Amino acid sequence: MFKKHPKGLLAASLANMGERFGFYTMMAILSLFLMAKFGLAESQAGLIYSIFYFSIYGCAFIGGLIADKTKNFKGTILIGLCLMALGYVLIAIPTPTPVPPESFTMYLGLTCLGLFVIAFGNGLFKGNLQALVGQMYDNKQYEPMRDSGFSLFYMFINVGAIFAPLTAVGIRNWWVESHGFTYDPSMPELCHKYLEGTLQGDGLAKLESFASGGYASVGDFVNSYLNVFATGFHYAFIAAIVAMIISLVIYLANKKNFPDPTVKTSSDAAAVDMDPKEVKQRIYALLAVFAVVIFFWFSFHQNGLTLTFFAKDYTRISGININLGFTRLQGVELFQSCNPFFVVFLTPVIMAFFAWLKSKGKEPSTPKKIAIGMGIAASAYLLMTICSAAAGLPTKEEITAMGGLPDPSRVTPLLLLGTYFILTVAELFISPLGLSFVSKVAPPKYQGLMQGLWLCATAAGNQLLFIGAILYESIPIWATWLVFVGTCSISMITMLCMLKWLERIAK
């Protein structure tokens, strides 16, 4: 698979696996952790979640500037790895739950500090490693393999992501069960509403039935359950620390063998003397693509927010229960393994499909592939819209009043599986090929900066994520998905309108 590609590609992919492991750990449990730990509503947790994911990608711009300025890509990447590990350490430290009112700001601030350190470290690491991979393909021998090389890179870094949600769920459930409790995704929200004095009806009756099993009062049960549940989340973050250490070892072992994007090769000779007008045209083309993909990422990265909330509130997960003896793999977070699983197993299929089209002389250009991917993403949310409307699902407010939606009224998990499958196909048309497009079009002296700006576009889309959480709480669920159908469709149409210009620049 890597036979025709640069030798450093596999090592770079493996070095990136720890970052992906941590990324998908956060995608699986961060919003749920914030709600269980601090009693935040979906919109409040969504705001912190969106700021964090904005910062992850936004800091890549700063990381690109630092690497370009210092001419030390490898050292910048190394510092990024160390900072990410430190950030996970800050979040993994257990603190009291329920959080005492007088300490609420301090403990939430500690969590946010940890998130910022992770985000800044990721900014130093991610874009610069991608620039390093891009330089591997500046050699004329490997240039024709650039698209497939970035697809392979993208596939292998997602191997770690498959196991991240599974590991996080396993650790959390092991801790919960070892203290005599059972996993219930609706329980933390009910417990916090009880502490606020706003819980009534079926929700209150549910807590009273659990408390009758040996607790002095409902309050005693609530405090114990929240403490154990949140601590399980804290310990789940430890797995990300281990993954970062493994990536650090792999990176250090291969550091000398990686190319340096600041070192010009003979193939760069023409590019060094690139006409200023051409430089401007390339930058304008990249900025246009960056502006469009903002709205794709706003829709796609709902998988860690509104799609996770949908799994918690509307999806039947009782049948998803893998008993490992010491723990059970059961929880809404397990759906987050679907995307990286599909990335790993669909990448060879997509690559083979493109190779077949190339042999027929019909392979779409990279910009056209990106536009097609946006249309595919729109179809995923169209599926969610149709199925949610057909099922007549109640609003979030109505579900809270019920104390949770009964299993018979929930939708099959196949709906989310199908949605993640379609979204992953869209991702494979956009994300790795977008990286390839940037490395191909960006002027050599701005490689790190342009890779950083690509990630900044993702950051801008992530900053909008909280809008999805607000919609989730405020309007019918089918209407929430319809918004994402619209944003992805508009992105596709805009890309198609710019297609001829972008194809000319890419040549």
N, C-alpha and C positions, 0 to 999 in steps of 0.2 A: 504493500500500500504506500509506503514511504520511499520505495526504491528509486523513483525518478526525481525525488525532491531533495533539497539541501539537508545535510546530515544534522544540522542544528534544529530542524523543525520539531522533531519528536521531543527533544530535551526541553525546548521552549514550551511546548504544549504541556508536558508533565510539570514544569515549574509553575504553570498557570493554574493547575488543577486545585491547589489549595485555596487560591482566591475564589474560584468558582464554588468550591465547597462552602466557604464562608458566605458567599453571596446568596446561595440557595438556602442555606440555613436561615439567614435573615429573611429571605423572601417567604419561607415557610412559616416562621414563628414570630417574627418581629411584631407585626400588628396585633396578633393574638396575645403575645407577651405583654405589650403595653396595656391592653384592655384588662388582662387578668391581674397584672401587677398593680396598676394605678387606677383601675376602674374607669378608664377613658371610654368615651363613646366612639363609634366607628369613625365619625368625622374628625374627632380629635386625634385618634391614633393614626388616621389617614394623613393628617397634616404632618405629623412627625415623620411618618413613613415616607411621604413624598419629599420632605426636606432632606432626609437622609439619602434617598436615592438620587435626588438632585445633586447633593454634595459629592456622592461617589463619582459621578460622571463630570460634574462641574470642576472638581479639583484636578481632573485629568488635564484641563487646559493649563492650570498652574504647573502641573508636573511636566507638561511639554515645554513650557517656557523655561523652567528650571534646567531641564536636560539640554535644551538648545543653547541656553546661556552658558552653562558650565561645561558643555561638551563632555559630560560624564553620564551617559545613558545608563551604563551598567551599575554605577554607584547609586544613582537615583532609584533604580529598580530595587536594589538591595535595601535601601532605607525604607522604601515603601512596604516591603515584605515585613520588616521588623515592626513598623508602626501598626500595621494591620493586626499582627499578633498581640501587641500591647492593648489595642482597643478591645479586642475580644476578652482579654484578661479583666479589664475594667467592668465589662458587662456580666462576666461570669461570676463575679463575687456576690454571694447571696446577701440580701438585705431584708429587713423585716417586712412581712406582708400579713394583713393589710398595712399599708404605709401609714404611720401616725401622722395626723394632720400637720403637726408642727415640723415634721421632717420631710413632708411631701416634696417641697421645692428642692431640697438638698439631694434626695435620692433620684428624683426625676432628672435633676441636673447632672448627677453622676452618670446616669444612663446616656444622656445626650452627649456628654463629654466623650464617653466611650464610642458612641456612634460617629462623632466628628473625627476622632483619631483614626478609626477604621476608614472613613471616607477620604481623609487626607492621604493616608498611606496608600489607599487604592488609586488615588489620583497620581501619585508618584510612580506607581507600578504599571498600571494597565496600559495606558496609551503608549508609554515608552517601550514596553515589551512588544506591542503590536508594530511599532516603528522598526524595532529590531528584526522582527519576522519579515516585514516588508523589504528590508534591505537584502535579505537572503535571496530575493527574487529579482533584484536589480541586475544580477548576472544574466547575460543573454542566454546562457544555457538553461536557466530556470524560468525566465520571463513567461514563456507560454503556459507554464503550470501555475501561474499566480492565483487565479480564481480557485482552482482545485486545492492549492496549498493552503489558502486561508480557510477553505471548507474543512480540510483535515484538521487544521489547527483548532477550529471552532468545535469540531466533533470531539477531539480528545480532551479539551479542557472541560467538556461537559460530563466526562466520565465521573469525576469527583462529585459533580452536582447531583447525579442520580442517587447517590448514597447519603447526601446531606439531610434531606427531610426524613429519610428512614432512620438515620442515626439519631436525629433530634427527637423524633417521636418515641423511639425506643428508650432513650434515656429518660425523657419526661414521664412516660407511662410506667417505666420501672420504678421511678421514685414515688409516683403517686400510688401504685399498687403495693409497694413495700411498706407503705404507711396505712394500709387497710382501706384505701379509697378506690373507686372505679372512675375511669375516664368518662366525662360527660362534657361535650363542648359548650353546652348552654349554661353549665353550672357557675362559672366565674361571674358572668353577667348578672345572674340571679342573686348571687351572694353580695355583689357590690350594691345592687338596688335595694337589697334588704338592709345593708348598713346605712344607705341613704334615707331609708324609711319610705321608699316609694313603691315597694313590692306588695302586690295584692293578688287576690284571686288564685288561679291555678299555680302560678309561680310560687306563691307563698306556701301553698299546700304541698308542693313538691319538696321544698326545703324542710318543712315540718316532718314529712314522712322519712326523710333521710336522718334528721336529727333524733328521731325517736329510737334509732338503733344504738343507743348507749351514750348519748350526749346530754349534758345537763340542761342545755337550752339550744334554740336555733342559732343564737349568736355564737355559742361555743363551737358548734359544727361549722358555721360560716368562717370563723377565724382560722380554724384548723385546716379546712379545705383550701382556702385561698393561700395560706402559707405554704402548704405542701405543693400545690399546683404551680405556684410561681417559682418556688425553689427548684422544681424539676426543670423549668425553663432555663433558669440560671445555669444549671449543670449541663444542659444541652449545648450551651455555647462553648463548653470546654472542648468539644469535639472539633470545633472550628480552629481552636488554638493548636491542637495536634496537627490538623491538616496544614496550617500555615508553617509549622516547624518542618514538616516533610517537604513542602515546596521550597523552603529556604535551603535545606540540605541539597536538594536536586539542583537548584540554581547555582549554589556555590561550587558544586562538583563540576558544572558545565560552563561556568562563567567565562573561562579563558577561550572556550571554543565558539562562543557567540560572536557574530560580527558587531561592529561598532557603527551605528548610523552616521557618525560624524566623520568617518574615514571614507573618502571618495575612492571608488574603483574606476578602472578604465572605462567601464560602461557608462560612467557618469560624465564623461568628458564633454559630450554635447550639451548635457543638461546644465553644466556649470556656466556655459555661455548662453543660456536660454534668453531669448529676446524678452525685454520687460513687458511688452504687450501680451506675449504668450503667458507669462507669469500671471498677469492680471486676469486674463481669460480663464486660466485654470482655477485661480482662487475664486472668481465669481461663480464658476460652475459648481465648485465644492460648496460654497456658501448657499447656493440655491438648493442643492440636495439636502444640506443640513437643515434648512428651514422647513422643508417638506417632511422629513422623517421625524420631526418633533411630534407630529400628530399621530404617527404610527406608534411611537414609543409610549405616548400618552394612553393609547388603547392597549397595546401589547402588555405593558407591565401592570395592568390591572390583575394579572394572575396572582400577585402577592397581596392584593387588596380586595377589590369587590368580588373577584372570583373566589377568593378564600372565604370571604363573608358568606357568599352564596353556598359554598360547601358546608359551612357551619350551620346556616339557618334553613336551607331549603333542600339539601341533598341527603338522601338516605344512605348512611354510612354504617349502619348496624351490621351489615353483612361483610364489611371489609374488616376482617379481624384475623391477623396472623399471629398465632401463639408460638413464641420462641422458647417457652419454658420459663425463662427468667423475666420475660416481659412480653407484652403484646404490641404488635404494630397495628394500632387503630387510632385514627384521628384525621381530621380534615386536612392536616398538613401533608398527608401522604400524597395528595394530588399534585404537590409541587415536584414530586419525582417524575411525573409524567412528561413534562417538557424536556428535561435533559435526557431522559430515556429515549424519547422520540428523536431528539437531536442526534444521538449516537447511532441509532439504528436506521434513521431515514437519510442521513448524510450520504452513505454509499449509494443509496437508491437515487437520490437527487443528482449526485455526481455522474452516475451511470446514464441517467436520463439526458443530462446536458451533453455528455460525451456522444451519445447516440444522435442527438440533434446536430452536433458538430460534424459528425461523419456524414450527415445528410446535407450539410451546408445550411442548416436552419437554426443554429443556436442563437437565441436572442442575445443582444448586447447586455452588458452589465446594467446600464440604466433601465433597460426594458425589463430585466429580471426583477429589479427592485420595484418597478411599477406593478408588475404582476403579483408580487408578494403582498403589496398593499391591498389589492383586490381580493386575494385569498383571505387576508385577515378580516376584511369586511364580511366575508361569507361566514366566518366563524361566529361573529357576533350576531349575524342574521339568524343563525341556527339557535342561539340563546334567546333571541327576541321571540321567534316563532314558538319555541317550546315553552317558554315562560308564560306567554300569553295564552297558549292552548291549555296549560295546566291550571290557569286561573289562580296563580300564586298570590297570597295576601301580601300586604305591605309589611315592612320591617316593624312598624309600630304595632300592627295587629299581632304579629308573631310574639313580640315581647309581652303583650297582654295575655297571651295564651300560656306563657311559661315555656315556649318552644313549640315548634310545629310537630305534630304527631307523625310518626314514621309513615303511616298510610297516605298522608297528604304530601309527603316529600317526593321529589323527582328522583329517577334512577341515576346512579353515578355515571352511567354510560353517556349522559348528556355532557358532563364536564370532560370525560375522557375524549369524546369526539371533538369537543371544542379545543382542548389542548393539542390534539392531533393536528387539526387544521391550522391553529396558530403556529405550531412548530414548523409546518411546511412553509408558512408565510415567513417565519423568522429565517429559515434557511435560504430563502430567496433574497433576503434583505441584509441581515446582519453580517455574515462572513463576506458576502459579495460587496457590501458597503465598505468594509475594511479594505478589500482588494481594490475597489474603485479609488479610495482615498490614497492608497499607497502608489497607485498607478498615475494618478493625475496630479498629486501634490508636487510642487517644485521641490527638488532635493533639499534645499536649505530650510524648507519649512515642514519637513516630514513630521517631526515631533509635534509641532504646533497644529498641523492639520489633523493628525490623529487625535490630538487633544480636543479640537473643535468638533470632530465627529462625536466624541463622547459628550461634549457640551450640548450638542443637539439632543442626545439621549437625556442629558440632565434636564434640559428645558421641558421635555416631554414628561419626565418624572416629577417635576415640580407641579405639574398640572394634575397629578394622580389624585390629589385630595378632592378634586371636583367629582370624581367617580364616587368617593365615599359619601360626599354630601348628597349626590343624586340618589345613592343607594338608600339613604335614610328618608328622603323627601318625596320621591315619586314612585309609581309602580315599577317593579323590577324589570318588566319588559321594556319600559321606556328608557331605563338606564342603558340597556344593551343597545337600543336603537341609536343613542348618541354616538356610540363607538362605531356603529355601522356607517354613520354619516362622516365621521372624521377620517376613517380609513378610505372611504370612497373618494372624498375630496382630495386626499393625498395622492391616490392613484391617478385621478384625472389631471392633477397638476403636473405630476411626473411625465405623463404621456404628452402633455402640451409642450414640455421642454425637451422631449426625447431627441429630436434631430440635433439640437444644439449640443446636448450632453454627449451624444455619440461622436460628434465631430471633435469635441475637445478630448475625449478619451483616446482617440486615434493618435 
